[in-house]
Amino acid sequence: MPIIPGIKESYVGALLENIIYGVYLSMFRECCILFYKKKSQGTLHLYPLATTFLMFIAITMRCIIDTYRCAVAFDNAEVDPGPSNSTLGILGTTCWVVLTIVADMFIVYRAFIVWGRSRPVVIIPSLLVLANMVIGIFGIMALDSNTTLWSPVDWMNALISLTLCTNVICTGLISFQIIRVHRRIAWMASTDSSRDTIRIVSIIVESAAVYTAMLAATLVVARLRGFGIFILVDCLSPTILTQNDFKGLIFSSIIIRVSRGTSVWSTTPE
């Protein structure tokens, strides 16, 4: 019996998702330890705490669902992982949408803090997040009537496009502000190569530029309707949408850096 197109990609995606999830768990544990220390010091803030645990729940649910669907399909060669409008398919997609929106809200909030709580700076990103919420809700509702493999692709493309725009804008805002601050205090520090390297890494990590790059790659593959989308989606979860594992890594690393005080903007209350 010939293998249904996309099945191998689904298996590979689930495998990579579980591997990345293991790395994510170690970072989640470190987040919990830092939150406990912050609580003891009386400096714990609700927003990063709620964001971390909400993403943990959604990422874990997505990982379990993907693994279960692949296990069922592997056990019976005549059964595929399930259509997008199945109960597990809808639940998994819902986790993906929630992760995407939470991640977008977090990066917008980070830009808001980095820019000294300037509301005008985050007006456009905030509107993009609201638009993503609407698309996500209607997309999930429409899944019930979609039966083909590529039925969700159109609204997923719209969701990814808006998320990409949000992250590009916020990445630019955060990076620009970090660079500007470093230039202001450059006379106080040496300018050796190691410091320059740390500066570059700091910008990349804090602005979630890696997440932005993953979004761009996912959008390209989705537009081409390549079956590699199943791999990206599962690995991106902790990064975005159906992909819930890498996303957790990026944003957990940001939370850890801020909590430790190693963030270049750690002087802010948050």
N, C-alpha and C positions, 0 to 999 in steps of 0.2 A: 504494500500500500504506500503510495507516494506521501512524502511529508508535506503537510499543509504549509504554504508560504508564511514565514514569520515565526514558526514554531522554534526553530533553532535560535533565532535572535532572542526570543522570549526566554529560553533556557539560559543563554549567555548573560542576558540582562539580569535575570534573577540571581545567578551565581555572583556576578560582580556586585550586585546590590547587597548581598549578604556579606561579602568581603568588606565592602566600604562601611556597612552597618557596624561591623565589629570594631573598626577604627573609630567610628562615630561614638560608640558606647564608651570607649576610653575617655573621649573628650567630654562626653556628657557627665561621666563620673567626676572629672576634674571640675566641671562647672558646679556640680552639687557641693563639692568640697569648698570651693571658693564662696558659694552662696552661704554655706554654713558659717564660714569665717566672717563674712560680711554681716550676717545676722548677729553674731556674737559681739561685733564691734558697733552694732546699731546703725550700719550704713547700707543695709540691704534695700534695694529699690524693687518695686513690684513689677515694673514693665519687663525688664530683662528676665526676671524669674518666671513670669507667666509665659513669655515668649519661648523660653527654653523648654519648659514642660509641655506646652502645647505642641511644639514641633516634635518633641520626643514621642508623644502619644501618636501623632499622625504618621511619623516616620516608621515607628514600630508596627503600627497597623498595616501600613502599605507593604512593608517587608514580609510580614506574615501572610498577607493575602496573596502576594506575588508567588511566594514559595509554595503555598498550598495549591494554587491553581496549576503551577508547573508540576507539582508532585502528582496531582490527580491525572493530568494529561500524560505524564510519563508512565503511570501505572496501567493506563488503558490507551493503547495506540489509536483507538477509534474516537477518543475524546480529546478535543482541543482545550486550551486553557480557558475557554469560555468567551462568549461575545461581549462587546462593550456594554450592552444593555442588560447583562445578567446582574443579579444582586451583588455578587462579589465585584463585578466589573464597575458598577456604579459606586460602590463603597470605596474601592481603590481609587477611582478617579476623583471622588470627593476629597479623599485624603490629599491627593495631589494638588487639587485646587486650593484647599485650605493652606497647605504648605507654601504655595506660591504667593498667596495673598499675605500671609503672616511674614514671609521673608521680605516682600515688597514694603510692608508697613515698617519693618525693622530698619531697613536701609534708609527709608525716608526719615524715620525718627532719628537715625544716626546723623544724617545730613543736617537735620534741624538742630541737633545739639552742637555739632561741630561749627555751625554758623551762628552760634550764640542765640539760639531759639528765635531766629529770624523767620517769621511766618511767610513773608513774600517769597523767600527763596524756595520754599517747598510747595508752593501753590500748584504748579504744573504736575510735579510728581504725585501729589495727593489726589489730584483729579484723575490721573492715570490709574491709580490704585482703586479709586471708586469705580471707574469704568471696568476695570478687571473684575471687581466684585460682581457687577451686573452681568458681565459676560459669563463668568463662572457659574453663577446661579442658574441662568437660563440654559447654559450648556449642559449642566447636570440634569435639569428638568427635561431637556430634549433627548437625553440618552435613552429614556424609556421607549421612545418610538424609533430609535435608530437600530438597525440590525446588521449593517455591513461593517467590515473591518475598518474602513476609512471614513465612516460616518462622522466621528467626532473630530476629524482632522481640521475642518474649516474653523470651528470655534476655538480649537486648541491653538491653531496658528494665530488667531486674533489675540488670544490670551497671552501666548508667548511673545508676540510682537509688542504688546503693551508693557509686559514685564521687562522686556529687553530695553525699551525706551526709558522706563522708570530707572532701571539700573545703570544705563549709560549716563543719564542726567545726574543721578546721585553719585555715581562713581566720579564723574567730572567735578562736581561740586566739592566732594570730600577731598579728592586728590589736590585740587587747586588750593583749598584752604590749608591742607597739611603742608604743601610746598611753600606757600606764602609764610606760614608760621616758622618753618625751618629757616627760611631766608632771613627772617627778622632776627633770629637768635644765632645765626651762623657765626657771628663774631665771637660768641661765647664758647664755641666748641671747635675742635680740630676738624679738618676737612679731609682726613685720610680715606682711603678706599673702603675700609671696613664700615666706617660711619655712613658713607654714601650707599653702600650695599644695604645696610640696615634700614636706611631711609626708604629705598626703593621697595624693599620687602614690606615695610610698614604700610606704605601707600597701597600696595597690591592687596594685602590682607584686609586692611581696614575698609577699603572702598569696595570690597567684594568683587574685584575685577575678574577673579577667576570664575565666579558665578556668572558674571556677565558674558564671559567668553563661552561658557557652557550653554548659555541660553542661545547665543548666536548660532552655535553649531547645531543645536537641536532644531532651531527654526529652519535652517537650511535643509536638513535631512527631512523634516516634516513637509516642507514645500515640495521636495522631490519625491515624496511618498516612498522613501526607501524603507525597507524593513529594519534597517539599523536604528530606526526611531525607537524600537522596543528596548534596545540596549541603552540608548541615551536616556530614555524616559525612566528606566529603573535605576540608573546610576545617578540621575540628576535629582531625584527625589530629595535627597538631602540637599538638592540644589533647586529643584523646581518640579512642578506638575507631577506627572506620574513618576517622575524620578525623585525619590525622596531621601536619598542617603548622602549625597555629596553636599546638598544644601545644608544639612545639619552640620557638616564639618566646617564649612566656611563661616556660618553665622555663630556657631559655638566658639570658634577660634577668636572671633571678634569679641564676644562676650567675655571670654577668658582673659584676653589682653586688657580689656577695659577694667575688669574686676581686679586684676593683678596690679594695675597702674602702669603697665608697660606700653599702653597705647599712647601715641603722640598727643592725644587730646585727653589724657587721663586727669587733667586738672579740673575738668568740668564735674559737677555734682554727680551726674549719671555715670 
